[in-house]
Amino acid sequence: MLNLTFQVGKGDRVMGQKSLGANLLCMVVALQAANVSNAAESFNGHWLVTSDLHGTPIHGRLDIEQQGQNITGQFYGDKFDGSVDGNAIHFIAKSGSGGTEKVDGALKKGVLSATVVETEEADQSHSDRYSFTAIPIRQEPRGAPVHHEFVPSVFYREFSASNKPVLSVAPGDSIHTTTVDAAGTDEAGIRRVLGGNPQTGPFYIQSAIPGDTLVVHLTRLRLNRDYAISDDALVGRGTDNNLAVKMKDGGKTVLWHLDIAQGLASLQKPGPHMSNYTVSVHPMLGCIAVAPPPARGAPSTGDSGSYGGNMDFNEIIEGATIYLPVSVPGALLYVGDAHAAQGDGELNGNALETSLDVEFTVDVIPGRRTPGPRVESSTHIMAMGLGGSLDDAFKSATANMAGWIAEDYKLTPPEIAELFGTAAEYRVSEVADRNAGVVLKINKERVKALTETEKK
């Protein structure tokens, strides 16, 4: 079969799989069939590419702007100039590192086939030769939204592009489903899968291609059982040496009763000082993710990154909207790791782990790539930073938000500094896992002022 192809970022080539399932095959066939009659008229537009590098498929994107016989554009994020001669195409792309890609190809029955000679600046005497095929990208008209009821029967423990999609949905559709808890136990208390944050999904989002942003709006998160599990330890990032010694005997399982009617959680077997302690429940998803590029390997569902994942941010709740970068065709959306409540950072290593009833809608922002997870609530826009240390996560969150503000509100770097210096709110979202998480929040009242200024 012809592989669909994608680009992660400028110059970031990503190895794919030989097949992403029946949905991907249908998408390829539909794209080819729809464009066989028209594609030969012009090279102008956007193309999904599959390069064959010595038996390994490498996926990317080709963007062409044609003016007569002259063409410009980007090939795997590298800018090029070239020409066309009938159905033949010729161009040379230049990478940021000084390398070149010389492309010669021809268009036949809607499929562009070409050879590439790639040369690195540091090694001009040796070049690499490979071939690729590409098909045009067309945006199909959007139909009426459909509501899907999905009962999961399989749960995954990796955020992988290789996992078979459980359901194919269109932008604008809504999905109602359920999750198991972090230990793999469902709403009836039955263990369904080995623990480690098993996920519901992946859901294939039609028309989502690399370079797009997936939009997930959480319309309903509700508890569906009366208990949750946590523990009585503190994670290493949350203790100094003296406190670590005092906490050395922690780590025992703690059970919580969930009073769904009252919206309260309380300890089932409280210590002498905790018998009157209750906490309001705020159901949240610890994990929401798209499949990362296959070449980077499939991370476990305990990990996080630019694809989202195990972010454990306690504002990913009912009413929140999450923005994630699409790295594979169909995005492949995963949801799971439900929490009844969680303090900042998930200091116990476990929140109040439980199962949830989940409902959400999906959408796609074509041609806009989000560098990392972003969240929007009724009051704030929020940029997620994830890194090996809190320092790195802090910097990542700041850079993520700076990019967001520059893209949407056209602020200059000095203006961004002025905004952040007066309006930034930082939250420690995650310290329990390999990556720490920090979130930069900006109140929408401040954003409103920026919007009003731009309109004048």
C-alpha positions in Angstrom: 0.0 0.0 0.0 1.0 3.6 -0.4 1.9 5.1 3.0 0.5 8.4 4.1 3.2 10.7 5.2 3.9 13.5 7.6 6.3 16.1 9.0 7.0 16.7 12.6 8.8 20.0 12.3 11.2 21.8 10.1 13.8 19.3 8.9 12.5 16.6 11.3 12.0 13.4 9.3 10.2 10.6 10.9 10.1 6.9 10.2 6.6 5.4 10.0 5.0 2.1 9.9 4.2 0.0 6.8 0.5 0.3 7.7 -1.5 2.4 10.1 -4.6 0.3 9.7 -7.7 0.2 7.6 -8.6 3.8 8.2 -5.3 5.0 6.9 -5.7 2.8 3.8 -9.2 4.2 3.1 -7.8 7.8 3.5 -5.1 7.1 0.9 -7.5 5.5 -1.5 -10.0 8.3 -1.2 -7.3 11.0 -1.6 -6.0 9.3 -4.7 -9.4 8.6 -6.3 -10.5 12.2 -5.6 -7.5 13.7 -7.3 -6.5 11.5 -10.2 -8.4 13.7 -12.7 -7.3 17.1 -11.3 -3.8 16.7 -9.8 -2.1 16.5 -13.3 -3.3 20.1 -14.0 -1.0 21.6 -11.5 1.7 20.8 -8.9 0.4 23.6 -6.7 -0.7 22.6 -3.2 0.2 20.3 -0.4 1.4 16.7 -0.7 1.7 13.8 1.6 5.1 12.1 0.9 6.6 8.6 1.6 10.3 8.3 1.0 11.9 4.9 0.7 15.3 5.1 2.4 16.8 1.7 1.6 13.7 -0.2 2.7 12.6 2.2 5.5 9.6 4.4 4.9 10.3 8.0 5.9 7.2 10.3 6.1 7.1 14.0 5.3 5.2 16.8 3.7 5.8 18.7 0.4 4.3 22.2 -0.1 4.4 23.7 -3.6 3.6 27.1 -4.9 3.5 27.2 -8.7 3.7 30.3 -10.9 3.8 29.2 -14.5 6.8 26.9 -14.8 8.5 28.2 -11.6 7.9 26.6 -8.3 8.9 27.4 -4.7 8.0 25.7 -1.4 9.2 23.3 1.3 10.2 19.7 1.2 10.4 18.1 4.7 10.5 21.7 6.0 13.5 22.7 3.8 12.9 25.6 1.4 13.4 25.0 -2.3 13.2 26.7 -5.8 12.6 24.8 -9.0 10.7 24.4 -12.2 8.1 22.2 -13.9 8.1 21.0 -17.5 4.8 19.4 -18.4 4.3 16.6 -15.9 8.0 16.7 -14.8 9.3 18.5 -11.7 12.8 19.6 -10.7 13.9 21.4 -7.6 16.8 21.7 -5.1 15.9 22.1 -1.4 18.4 23.5 1.1 18.5 22.4 4.7 19.3 24.7 7.7 22.6 22.8 8.1 23.7 23.6 4.5 22.9 20.2 2.9 20.9 19.9 -0.3 18.2 17.6 -1.7 18.1 17.5 -5.5 14.6 16.2 -6.6 13.6 15.0 -10.1 10.1 13.5 -10.6 7.0 13.2 -12.6 3.3 13.3 -12.0 1.2 10.4 -13.3 -2.5 9.6 -12.4 -2.4 11.9 -9.4 0.7 10.3 -7.9 4.0 12.2 -7.8 7.0 9.8 -8.1 10.6 11.2 -7.7 14.2 10.4 -7.0 16.3 12.4 -4.5 20.0 12.9 -4.3 20.8 14.2 -0.8 24.2 15.7 0.1 25.4 16.9 3.4 27.5 20.1 3.6 30.2 18.4 5.7 30.5 15.5 3.2 30.2 16.8 -0.4 32.0 13.8 -1.8 29.3 11.3 -0.8 25.6 11.5 -1.4 22.5 9.4 -0.7 20.0 8.5 -3.3 16.4 7.4 -2.6 12.9 7.6 -4.1 9.6 8.9 -2.9 5.9 8.9 -3.8 3.4 11.7 -2.9 -0.3 12.3 -3.2 -2.2 15.6 -2.9 -3.9 16.7 0.3 -7.5 17.9 -0.1 -9.7 19.1 2.7 -13.1 17.4 2.4 -16.3 19.3 3.2 -17.4 18.8 6.9 -20.6 16.9 7.5 -23.0 17.1 10.4 -21.4 16.2 13.7 -22.0 12.6 14.9 -22.1 11.3 18.5 -20.3 8.0 19.1 -20.9 5.6 22.0 -17.7 3.6 22.5 -17.3 0.7 25.0 -13.6 -0.2 25.2 -12.6 -3.8 25.1 -8.8 -3.3 24.8 -6.5 -0.9 26.6 -3.0 0.1 25.6 0.1 0.8 27.8 2.1 2.7 25.1 1.4 5.8 23.1 2.1 4.1 19.8 1.4 4.9 16.2 1.3 1.1 15.6 -1.7 0.4 17.7 -4.9 -0.3 15.7 -7.4 2.6 16.0 -10.5 1.6 17.9 -12.8 4.1 16.3 -12.7 6.5 13.4 -14.3 9.9 13.9 -14.6 13.2 12.0 -13.7 16.6 13.2 -16.7 18.0 15.1 -17.8 14.6 16.3 -18.3 13.7 20.0 -17.3 10.5 21.8 -18.7 9.0 25.0 -16.5 6.3 26.6 -15.0 5.1 29.9 -11.5 4.6 31.3 -9.9 2.2 33.7 -7.8 3.4 36.6 -4.0 3.5 36.7 -4.0 -0.1 37.9 -6.2 -1.3 35.1 -9.4 -1.7 37.1 -12.7 -0.6 35.6 -15.9 1.0 37.1 -17.1 -2.4 38.4 -13.9 -3.1 40.3 -12.7 -5.7 37.7 -9.1 -5.8 36.6 -9.1 -5.5 32.8 -5.5 -5.0 32.0 -2.0 -4.8 33.6 -1.5 -1.5 35.4 0.7 1.5 34.3 -1.9 4.0 33.2 -3.7 1.9 30.5 -5.4 4.0 27.9 -8.7 4.1 26.1 -8.2 4.5 22.4 -6.5 5.3 20.1 -9.2 7.2 18.2 -8.5 8.0 14.6 -9.4 11.6 13.7 -10.2 11.8 10.0 -8.4 14.6 8.0 -5.8 15.1 10.8 -2.3 15.1 9.2 1.1 16.0 10.5 1.5 19.8 10.8 -2.0 20.2 12.1 -3.2 20.7 15.7 -5.7 18.4 17.3 -8.3 20.1 19.5 -10.0 18.1 22.3 -12.8 19.7 24.3 -13.7 17.7 27.5 -17.5 18.1 27.8 -18.1 15.6 30.6 -15.9 13.9 33.2 -17.9 12.1 35.9 -17.0 9.5 38.6 -18.5 6.1 37.9 -17.5 4.2 41.1 -17.3 5.0 44.8 -13.6 4.4 45.6 -10.2 5.6 44.7 -6.6 4.4 45.5 -3.6 6.4 46.5 -0.6 5.9 48.8 1.1 7.6 51.8 4.5 8.4 50.3 6.1 11.6 48.9 8.1 11.5 45.7 11.8 12.2 45.7 11.5 15.5 44.0 9.3 16.7 46.9 11.7 15.9 49.8 15.0 17.0 51.1 17.3 14.6 52.9 15.8 15.0 56.3 12.2 14.7 55.1 13.1 11.7 53.0 14.3 9.9 56.2 11.1 10.7 58.0 9.0 9.4 55.0 11.1 6.2 54.6 8.3 3.9 55.7 5.7 5.4 53.3 4.4 3.8 50.1 1.5 1.8 51.5 -1.8 1.7 49.6 -4.5 4.1 50.8 -8.2 3.7 50.0 -10.5 6.6 49.6 -14.3 6.6 49.7 -15.9 8.7 47.0 -19.3 10.2 47.9 -20.5 11.0 44.4 -23.7 12.7 45.6 -21.8 15.1 47.9 -18.8 15.4 45.7 -16.4 14.6 48.5 -13.6 12.1 49.1 -12.6 10.8 52.5 -10.2 8.2 53.8 -11.6 4.8 54.4 -9.3 4.1 57.3 -8.1 7.5 58.5 -5.4 8.0 61.1 -6.2 9.7 64.4 -5.8 13.2 63.0 -7.5 12.7 59.6 -10.9 11.3 60.7 -12.7 14.5 59.8 -10.7 15.3 56.6 -12.5 15.5 53.4 -11.6 16.9 50.0 -13.8 18.0 47.1 -13.6 15.8 44.1 -12.5 17.4 40.8 -12.4 14.6 38.2 -9.5 15.0 35.7 -7.6 13.0 33.1 -4.0 12.4 34.1 -3.3 11.3 30.5 -4.4 12.7 27.2 -2.1 12.2 24.2 -1.6 11.8 20.5 0.7 9.2 19.0 4.3 10.6 18.8 6.4 10.1 15.6 7.2 6.4 15.3 10.9 7.0 14.7 11.2 8.2 18.3 9.9 5.0 19.7 6.6 4.4 21.5 6.8 5.9 25.0 5.0 4.1 27.9 1.8 5.6 29.2 3.7 6.7 32.3 5.7 9.2 30.2 5.0 12.6 28.7 6.4 14.9 26.0 5.4 17.2 23.2 2.6 14.7 22.3 1.0 15.2 25.8 0.9 11.9 27.7 1.0 11.5 31.4 0.9 15.2 32.2 -1.0 14.9 35.5 -2.2 18.5 35.3 -5.2 19.0 37.6 -6.8 21.6 35.4 -7.4 19.0 32.6 -11.0 18.8 33.8 -14.5 19.0 32.5 -14.8 22.2 30.3 -11.1 22.3 29.4 -9.8 22.4 25.8 -6.5 20.7 25.0 -4.4 21.4 22.0 -1.9 18.8 20.8 0.4 18.5 17.8 -0.5 15.9 15.2 2.5 13.8 14.2 0.9 10.8 12.4 -2.1 10.6 10.1 -5.3 10.5 12.1 -3.5 11.9 15.2 -4.4 8.7 17.2 -5.8 10.1 20.4 -5.5 8.3 23.8 -7.2 9.2 27.0 -6.8 7.6 30.5 -5.3 7.8 34.0 -8.5 9.2 35.6 -8.2 11.0 39.0 -11.0 11.9 41.4 -8.7 14.7 42.8 -5.1 15.6 42.8 -3.0 18.3 44.5 -0.4 20.2 42.4 2.5 18.0 41.4 1.0 14.6 42.2 3.3 14.5 45.2 2.2 11.0 46.3 3.1 9.5 43.0 -0.5 8.6 42.8 -3.5 10.9 42.8 -6.9 9.6 43.9 -6.8 7.0 41.1 -10.2 5.9 39.8 -12.2 5.3 36.7 -14.3 7.8 34.8 -17.1 8.4 32.4 -15.6 10.6 29.7 -17.2 12.6 26.9 -15.3 14.9 24.5 -15.5 16.5 21.1 -12.6 16.6 18.6 -11.6 19.1 16.0 -8.6 19.9 13.8 -6.8 23.2 13.1 -5.3 22.5 9.6 -1.7 23.7 8.9 -0.9 24.9 12.4 1.5 23.0 14.5 1.5 23.4 18.2 5.0 22.8 19.6 3.7 21.2 22.8 0.5 20.7 24.9 -1.6 23.8 25.5 -4.8 24.0 27.6 -7.6 26.5 27.7 -10.2 27.0 30.4 -13.0 29.5 30.8 -10.6 31.9 32.6 -7.1 31.1 31.3 -4.9 30.0 28.5 -2.2 27.6 29.7 1.1 26.4 28.1 2.6 23.2 29.4 6.3 22.7 29.9 7.8 19.2 30.4 11.4 18.4 31.1 13.8 16.3 33.0 14.0 19.0 35.8 11.7 21.7 37.1 14.1 24.3 35.6 13.8 22.7 32.2 10.0 22.4 32.5 9.8 26.1 33.6 11.8 27.2 30.5 9.7 25.0 28.2 6.4 26.4 29.5 7.7 30.0 29.1 8.8 29.3 25.5 5.6 27.5 24.7 3.5 30.4 25.9 5.7 33.0 24.2 5.2 31.2 20.9 1.4 31.1 21.5 1.2 34.8 22.2 3.4 35.7 19.3 1.4 33.6 16.9 -2.1 34.7 18.0 -1.5 38.3 19.1 1.6 39.3 17.1 3.5 40.6 20.2 7.1 41.5 19.8 9.7 39.9 22.2 9.8 43.1 24.4 6.0 43.1 24.5 6.0 39.4 25.5 8.4 40.2 28.3 6.1 43.1 29.5 3.1 40.8 29.5 4.8 37.9 31.3 6.4 40.2 33.9 3.0 41.4 35.0 0.6 38.6 34.2 2.4 35.2 34.4 1.0 32.6 36.7 3.0 29.4 37.1 1.8 26.0 38.4 3.9 22.9 39.2 1.8 20.3 37.5 3.9 17.2 37.8 6.9 16.0 39.8 6.1 12.3 40.1 7.4 10.9 36.8 10.5 11.0 34.6 9.5 14.5 33.3 8.6 17.3 35.6 5.8 19.6 34.5 5.3 23.3 34.9 2.4 25.3 33.4 2.4 29.0 32.6 -1.1 30.5 32.8 -2.3 33.9 31.4 -5.7 35.2 32.5 -8.0 35.8 29.6 -8.7 39.3 30.9 -5.1 40.1 30.0 -5.5 38.3 26.6 -8.7 40.3 26.0 -6.7 43.5 26.4 -4.3 42.3 23.7 -7.1 41.4 21.4 -8.8 44.8 21.9 -5.5 46.6 21.2 -5.0 44.7 17.9 -8.6 45.5 16.7 -8.0 49.3 17.1 
